Amino acid sequence: MPRDALHYGGIEHRELHNAYGYYFHMATADGLLKRGDGKDRPFVLSRAIFAGSQKYGAIWTGDNSAEWDHLRVSVPMILTLGLTGISFSGADVGGFFGNPEPELLVRWYQLGAYYPFFRGHAHHDTKRREPWLFGERNTELIRDAIHVRYMLLPYFYTLFREANTSGVPVVRPLWMEFPSEEATFSNDEAFMVGNSIMVQGFIPSELNTHQCIYLVNNLV
């Protein structure tokens, strides 16, 4: 919207563009609570966010694509959301648009299993991508990643409770846990799940078929 299209009081639209999504999120969550007489715990997922959206539900990072770069950028996006107070976030595993090659889908499940919000999601025009459609070995790898997520559910519940009471995000940049390690300041590929699990995704390229991992001294 043009910057000279001002709201009442001379306010630019960019100051409140996502307020509509915020109030929609809030109204849906409040409506579900009232319908259940306060006994239900609603799950409301939104793509539009504003300050305070974390009070009403989860967030996903939008319509990404089945590309390695979109897998890579999902980590700094989720870390940034966590630092703003929105811990319950994630990216569409496998990419929303396009058709992921088998290795990309496997690697995305392996990384996405550590997102605070973990789901596979795709556009209706994409090819079917159930884990069992990519060969026995890939199915096994995806199943293992999902099993890890289920095994870690008690840990995730603990971290979400901590986030709820203290504001500390569920997944954190390395520098948040290791502020004395200057090498972590520019590292937005690896992250911590709580203070106990370090995660590093695998993003191959035409020149590299291996992944370099920075190990913080205190973790070794």
Disulfide bonds with the S-S distance in Angstrom:
none
